[in-house]
Amino acid sequence: MPPDSERPFGLDPSRTYDVGRDGEARETPVPPPEWLSGRHRLILGLFALALLVVGGFAGVTVAAFASGARGAAAIFALLTLAASPLLLLGPLQDRWRHRSRRARR
């Protein structure tokens, strides 16, 4: 494929080109990908936040255990286990979205 400078015309990757039955070219804007939608960013954000919380508790658990504070390590280990269900918030949000769409139909 020749470089862009050698082509007689340029193609815009953000547009879809279609030729109708009458032979006339039409340009239609391409919608943004689904992963850029607000709901999908919310799902990813919830999962990332939960991962940060659980990972933070796990890190503090290891640090407390390494420093010899076994009581504090046990408490932080229990907090890690208690915070683990937070990891399901993102996937449950996605499940709720799909379920509510079916209910509306």
Residue frames as a rotation matrix with the C-alpha (Angstrom) as fourth column:
MET 1
0.588 0.809 0.000 0.00
0.809 -0.588 0.000 0.00
0.000 0.000 -1.000 0.00
PRO 2
-0.159 -0.681 0.715 1.49
0.586 -0.648 -0.487 3.37
0.795 0.341 0.502 -0.94
PRO 3
-0.704 -0.139 -0.696 2.09
0.681 -0.411 -0.606 5.97
-0.202 -0.901 0.384 1.77
ASP 4
0.227 0.895 -0.384 -0.55
0.727 -0.418 -0.544 8.67
-0.647 -0.156 -0.746 2.34
SER 5
-0.102 -0.316 -0.943 1.43
-0.243 -0.912 0.332 11.25
-0.965 0.263 0.016 0.40
GLU 6
-0.941 -0.310 -0.135 1.20
-0.208 0.217 0.954 9.17
-0.267 0.925 -0.269 -2.82
ARG 7
-0.438 0.853 0.282 -2.55
0.810 0.511 -0.288 8.49
-0.390 0.102 -0.915 -2.62
PRO 8
-0.691 0.212 0.691 -4.79
0.394 -0.691 0.606 10.68
0.606 0.691 0.394 -4.77
PHE 9
0.219 0.792 0.570 -7.21
-0.355 -0.479 0.803 11.10
0.909 -0.379 0.176 -1.86
GLY 10
-0.817 -0.498 0.292 -7.16
-0.419 0.163 -0.893 10.75
0.397 -0.852 -0.341 1.91
LEU 11
0.028 0.815 -0.579 -9.30
0.275 0.551 0.788 8.51
0.961 -0.181 -0.208 4.07
ASP 12
-0.285 -0.010 0.958 -10.52
-0.809 -0.533 -0.247 9.69
0.513 -0.846 0.144 7.43
PRO 13
-0.780 -0.062 -0.623 -10.48
0.125 0.960 -0.251 6.72
0.614 -0.274 -0.741 9.86
SER 14
-0.871 0.482 -0.100 -13.18
0.033 -0.146 -0.989 8.37
-0.491 -0.864 0.111 11.97
ARG 15
-0.094 0.858 -0.505 -15.73
-0.866 -0.321 -0.383 8.14
-0.491 0.401 0.774 9.15
THR 16
-0.283 0.133 0.950 -17.43
0.322 0.946 -0.036 5.29
-0.903 0.296 -0.311 7.33
TYR 17
-0.577 0.053 -0.815 -17.64
-0.709 -0.527 0.468 5.58
-0.405 0.848 0.342 3.58
ASP 18
-0.296 0.578 0.760 -20.54
0.381 0.801 -0.461 4.00
-0.876 0.154 -0.458 1.74
VAL 19
-0.922 0.066 -0.381 -21.65
-0.371 -0.424 0.826 4.14
-0.107 0.903 0.415 -1.87
GLY 20
-0.193 0.953 0.233 -25.41
-0.384 0.145 -0.912 4.06
-0.903 -0.266 0.338 -2.40
ARG 21
0.059 0.316 0.947 -27.35
0.668 0.692 -0.273 2.49
-0.742 0.649 -0.170 -5.27
ASP 22
0.947 0.321 -0.020 -27.29
0.212 -0.672 -0.710 5.80
-0.241 0.668 -0.704 -7.09
GLY 23
0.403 -0.879 0.256 -23.47
0.772 0.176 -0.611 5.71
0.492 0.443 0.749 -7.11
GLU 24
0.401 -0.223 0.888 -23.12
-0.296 -0.949 -0.104 8.66
0.867 -0.222 -0.447 -4.79
ALA 25
-0.390 -0.640 -0.662 -20.62
0.513 0.446 -0.733 8.34
0.765 -0.625 0.155 -1.94
ARG 26
0.646 0.590 0.484 -21.93
-0.166 -0.510 0.844 9.04
0.745 -0.626 -0.231 1.53
GLU 27
-0.586 -0.804 -0.097 -19.91
0.014 0.109 -0.994 9.65
0.810 -0.584 -0.053 4.68
THR 28
0.662 0.749 0.030 -21.35
-0.042 -0.003 0.999 8.70
0.748 -0.663 0.030 8.04
PRO 29
-0.062 -0.705 0.706 -19.64
-0.881 -0.294 -0.371 9.35
0.469 -0.645 -0.603 11.35
VAL 30
-0.184 -0.105 -0.977 -18.54
0.169 0.976 -0.137 6.25
0.968 -0.190 -0.162 13.21
PRO 31
0.801 0.472 0.368 -19.96
-0.276 -0.255 0.927 5.96
0.531 -0.844 -0.074 16.73
PRO 32
-0.065 -0.867 0.494 -17.40
-0.959 -0.084 -0.273 5.74
0.278 -0.491 -0.826 19.53
PRO 33
-0.486 -0.165 -0.858 -16.39
-0.105 0.986 -0.130 2.24
0.868 0.027 -0.496 20.61
GLU 34
0.520 0.811 -0.267 -18.47
0.133 0.232 0.964 0.63
0.844 -0.537 0.012 23.37
TRP 35
0.137 -0.527 -0.839 -15.59
0.950 0.309 -0.038 0.66
0.279 -0.792 0.543 25.85
LEU 36
-0.846 -0.417 0.332 -15.68
0.337 -0.901 -0.274 4.48
0.413 -0.120 0.903 25.81
SER 37
0.092 0.960 0.266 -19.28
0.154 -0.277 0.948 4.63
0.984 -0.046 -0.174 27.04
GLY 38
-0.151 -0.107 0.983 -19.95
-0.792 -0.582 -0.185 6.04
0.592 -0.806 0.003 30.48
ARG 39
0.774 0.522 0.358 -21.42
-0.632 0.610 0.478 2.82
0.032 -0.596 0.802 31.83
HIS 40
0.761 -0.545 -0.351 -18.43
0.371 0.810 -0.454 0.76
0.532 0.216 0.819 30.73
ARG 41
-0.225 -0.844 0.487 -16.02
-0.085 -0.481 -0.873 3.25
0.971 -0.238 0.036 32.30
LEU 42
0.213 0.385 0.898 -18.09
-0.929 -0.206 0.308 3.00
0.304 -0.900 0.313 35.51
ILE 43
0.980 0.151 -0.126 -17.74
-0.122 0.969 0.213 -0.79
0.155 -0.193 0.969 35.48
LEU 44
0.327 -0.936 -0.130 -13.98
0.509 0.290 -0.811 -0.59
0.796 0.199 0.571 34.96
GLY 45
-0.216 -0.393 0.894 -13.65
-0.441 -0.777 -0.448 2.15
0.871 -0.491 -0.005 37.57
LEU 46
0.609 0.509 0.608 -15.55
-0.775 0.219 0.593 0.18
0.169 -0.832 0.528 40.20
PHE 47
0.921 -0.301 -0.249 -13.43
0.296 0.953 -0.056 -2.88
0.255 -0.022 0.967 39.56
ALA 48
0.040 -0.964 0.263 -10.18
0.343 -0.234 -0.910 -0.86
0.938 0.127 0.321 39.65
LEU 49
-0.010 0.015 1.000 -11.19
-0.757 -0.653 0.002 0.85
0.653 -0.757 0.018 42.90
ALA 50
0.879 0.370 0.300 -12.07
-0.476 0.671 0.568 -2.48
0.009 -0.642 0.766 44.51
LEU 51
0.681 -0.697 -0.224 -8.79
0.502 0.667 -0.550 -3.95
0.533 0.262 0.804 43.28
LEU 52
-0.143 -0.729 0.669 -6.92
-0.128 -0.657 -0.743 -1.05
0.981 -0.192 0.000 44.83
VAL 53
0.311 0.338 0.888 -8.70
-0.895 -0.209 0.393 -1.46
0.319 -0.918 0.237 48.19
VAL 54
0.993 0.093 0.068 -8.20
-0.110 0.946 0.306 -5.23
-0.036 -0.312 0.949 48.35
GLY 55
0.461 -0.887 0.004 -4.61
0.523 0.268 -0.809 -4.95
0.717 0.376 0.587 47.14
GLY 56
-0.037 -0.443 0.896 -3.90
-0.482 -0.778 -0.404 -2.21
0.876 -0.446 -0.185 49.67
PHE 57
0.629 0.325 0.707 -5.22
-0.778 0.265 0.570 -4.31
-0.002 -0.908 0.419 52.53
ALA 58
0.947 -0.308 -0.093 -3.22
0.293 0.945 -0.145 -7.31
0.133 0.110 0.985 51.31
GLY 59
0.196 -0.922 0.334 -0.06
0.246 -0.283 -0.927 -5.20
0.949 0.264 0.171 51.10
VAL 60
0.051 -0.117 0.992 -0.53
-0.825 -0.564 -0.025 -3.83
0.562 -0.817 -0.125 54.60
THR 61
0.923 0.298 0.244 -1.14
-0.383 0.783 0.490 -7.40
-0.045 -0.545 0.837 55.81
VAL 62
0.670 -0.731 -0.127 2.18
0.554 0.607 -0.569 -8.56
0.493 0.311 0.812 54.37
ALA 63
-0.058 -0.710 0.701 3.99
-0.121 -0.692 -0.711 -5.50
0.991 -0.126 -0.045 55.74
ALA 64
0.373 0.260 0.890 2.52
-0.883 -0.194 0.427 -6.02
0.284 -0.946 0.157 59.22
PHE 65
0.999 -0.002 0.036 3.39
-0.007 0.965 0.263 -9.71
-0.035 -0.263 0.964 59.18
ALA 66
0.420 -0.904 0.076 6.95
0.516 0.168 -0.840 -8.98
0.747 0.392 0.537 58.01
SER 67
-0.126 -0.470 0.874 7.44
-0.440 -0.763 -0.474 -6.42
0.889 -0.444 -0.110 60.77
GLY 68
-0.846 -0.269 -0.460 6.37
0.193 0.651 -0.735 -8.92
0.497 -0.710 -0.499 63.41
ALA 69
-0.696 0.676 0.241 2.98
-0.655 -0.460 -0.600 -7.43
-0.295 -0.575 0.763 64.29
ARG 70
-0.959 0.276 -0.059 1.01
0.228 0.882 0.413 -10.66
0.166 0.383 -0.909 64.02
GLY 71
-0.361 0.872 -0.331 -2.12
0.619 -0.041 -0.784 -9.24
-0.697 -0.488 -0.525 65.64
ALA 72
-0.069 0.275 -0.959 -2.29
-0.461 -0.861 -0.214 -6.34
-0.885 0.427 0.186 63.17
ALA 73
-0.842 -0.278 -0.463 -1.53
-0.537 0.343 0.770 -8.72
-0.055 0.897 -0.438 60.31
ALA 74
-0.795 0.599 0.095 -4.45
0.582 0.798 -0.159 -10.90
-0.171 -0.071 -0.983 61.36
ILE 75
-0.043 0.797 -0.602 -6.79
0.290 -0.567 -0.771 -7.91
-0.956 -0.207 -0.207 61.49
PHE 76
-0.210 -0.090 -0.974 -5.69
-0.756 -0.617 0.219 -6.68
-0.621 0.782 0.062 58.06
ALA 77
-0.993 -0.097 -0.067 -6.02
-0.118 0.798 0.590 -10.21
-0.003 0.594 -0.804 56.66
LEU 78
-0.425 0.905 -0.004 -9.62
0.742 0.346 -0.575 -10.28
-0.519 -0.247 -0.818 57.86
LEU 79
0.089 0.409 -0.908 -10.19
-0.189 -0.888 -0.419 -6.84
-0.978 0.209 -0.001 56.32
THR 80
-0.723 -0.404 -0.560 -8.77
-0.627 0.044 0.778 -8.17
-0.290 0.914 -0.285 53.04
LEU 81
-0.898 0.425 0.111 -11.21
0.439 0.873 0.212 -11.06
-0.007 0.239 -0.971 53.10
ALA 82
-0.128 0.898 -0.421 -14.10
0.602 -0.267 -0.753 -8.78
-0.788 -0.350 -0.506 54.06
ALA 83
-0.016 0.069 -0.998 -13.29
-0.481 -0.875 -0.053 -6.39
-0.876 0.479 0.047 51.18
SER 84
-0.849 -0.420 0.319 -12.99
0.023 0.575 0.818 -9.16
-0.527 0.702 -0.478 48.57
PRO 85
-0.092 0.874 0.478 -16.70
0.858 0.313 -0.408 -9.05
-0.506 0.373 -0.778 47.58
LEU 86
0.279 0.140 -0.950 -16.12
-0.140 -0.973 -0.184 -5.47
-0.950 0.184 -0.252 46.42
LEU 87
-0.763 -0.635 -0.121 -14.44
-0.248 0.114 0.962 -7.01
-0.597 0.764 -0.245 43.36
LEU 88
-0.571 0.619 0.539 -17.90
0.777 0.619 0.114 -8.13
-0.263 0.484 -0.834 42.22
LEU 89
-0.022 0.615 -0.788 -19.34
0.202 -0.769 -0.606 -4.60
-0.979 -0.173 -0.108 42.02
GLY 90
-0.490 -0.241 -0.838 -18.18
-0.683 -0.491 0.541 -4.00
-0.542 0.837 0.076 38.44
PRO 91
-0.979 0.119 -0.168 -19.32
-0.023 0.749 0.662 -7.35
0.205 0.651 -0.731 37.01
LEU 92
-0.455 0.869 -0.196 -22.64
0.773 0.276 -0.571 -7.09
-0.442 -0.411 -0.797 38.89
GLN 93
-0.158 0.341 -0.927 -23.18
-0.234 -0.925 -0.301 -3.65
-0.959 0.169 0.226 37.39
ASP 94
-0.758 -0.170 -0.630 -22.67
-0.647 0.070 0.759 -5.16
-0.085 0.983 -0.163 33.94
ARG 95
-0.883 0.465 -0.068 -25.01
0.459 0.884 0.084 -8.05
0.099 0.043 -0.994 34.73
TRP 96
-0.272 0.801 -0.532 -27.64
0.481 -0.366 -0.797 -5.62
-0.833 -0.473 -0.286 35.98
ARG 97
-0.412 0.062 -0.909 -27.39
-0.618 -0.752 0.229 -3.63
-0.669 0.656 0.348 32.73
HIS 98
-0.895 0.046 -0.444 -27.97
-0.346 0.558 0.754 -6.70
0.283 0.828 -0.484 30.56
ARG 99
-0.723 0.658 -0.212 -30.78
0.685 0.639 -0.350 -7.96
-0.094 -0.398 -0.912 32.77
SER 100
-0.258 0.654 -0.711 -32.62
0.166 -0.695 -0.700 -4.62
-0.952 -0.298 0.071 32.80
ARG 101
-0.657 0.004 -0.754 -32.46
-0.700 -0.373 0.609 -4.42
-0.279 0.928 0.248 28.99
ARG 102
-0.903 0.322 -0.283 -34.16
0.143 0.849 0.509 -7.80
0.404 0.419 -0.813 28.67
ALA 103
-0.541 0.727 -0.423 -36.84
0.704 0.116 -0.701 -6.81
-0.460 -0.677 -0.574 31.15
ARG 104
-0.396 0.362 -0.844 -37.72
-0.303 -0.919 -0.252 -3.70
-0.867 0.156 0.473 29.11
ARG 105
-0.914 -0.038 -0.404 -38.26
-0.405 0.143 0.903 -5.64
0.023 0.989 -0.147 25.88
